Amino acid sequence: MANTPQSKKRARQAERRTDINKARRSRIRGFLRKVEEAIASGDQTKAAEALRAAQPELSRGVTKGVLHKNTVARKMSRLSSRVKALGEKA
């Protein structure tokens, strides 16, 4: 357990940041789920629209330190290629 005043404060801050980061991560997952559902439905316009909405959220996750830059780059790349493939298939 934290003993010094500084370590007590750091523990409080860590708890607060954890809650904020959980909310951010959950929000990002929601946007990703919408893209996945749109891709599964086979509607390219809907999927492209969902991806456009998800991209700023993913980027915000990087700037806030919730997700790693390369993780987001990989996710965006894979999702955009899947959305693009929907158009070629139709």
N, C-alpha and C positions, 0 to 999 in steps of 0.2 A: 504494500500500500504506500501511496505517496506520503512523504513526511514533511519535506520542506515546502514553504509557501509557493515557490516556483513550480515544484513538481505537482502540487495540488492544482494550481492554475492550468498547467499543461494537460492534466487529466481531464479537467472540465472542458477545455478547448477541444481536445481530441474527441470527447463524447459528442460535442455539438457538431463538429465537422463530420463525424461519422453519420449522424442523422441527415445532414445536408447532402452528403455524397450518396447515401442510400437513395434519397429522393431523386437526385439527378440521374443516377444509374437506372432507376426504375422508369423514369420518364423516357430515357433514351431507349430502353428495351421496348416500351410501348410503341414508339415510332418505328422501331425495327420490325416489330410484330405486324404493324399495319402494312409495311412494305412486303413482308413475307406472305401475308394473306392475299394481297393484291396480285403477287406473282402466282400464287397457287390458283387464284381464280382465272388466270389466263388473260386478264384485261391489261394490255400494255399501257394505255393512257392512264388508267387508275394507278398502276404500279409506278409509272414515271412520276406522277404527281405525288405519290406517297414518298418516293425516294427524294424528290426535291424538298419536301417538308422535313425529311429526316436528316439531310446533309448538314444544315446549320446546327441541329441539335448535337450531332456527332462531333462537329468541330468545336462546339462549346464545351463538350465533355473533355476535349483535349486541353483547351485553355484553362479549364478549371481544375485540371489534374486528376480527373476521375478515370480517364482512359488514356492509354499510351498512343502516341501519334501514329506509329506504324500499325497498331491494331485497327484504328479508325480508317487509315488509308486502305488496309486490306479489306475491311468490311465494305467500304464504299465501292472499291474496285469490283469486288465479287458481286455485289448487289446490282451495280450498274450494268455489268456484263450479262447478268441474268435477265434484267429488264430489256436490254437490247436484243437478247436472244428470243424473247417473246415476239418481238416485231418481225424478226426474220422467219420465225416458224409460221406465222399467220399468213 
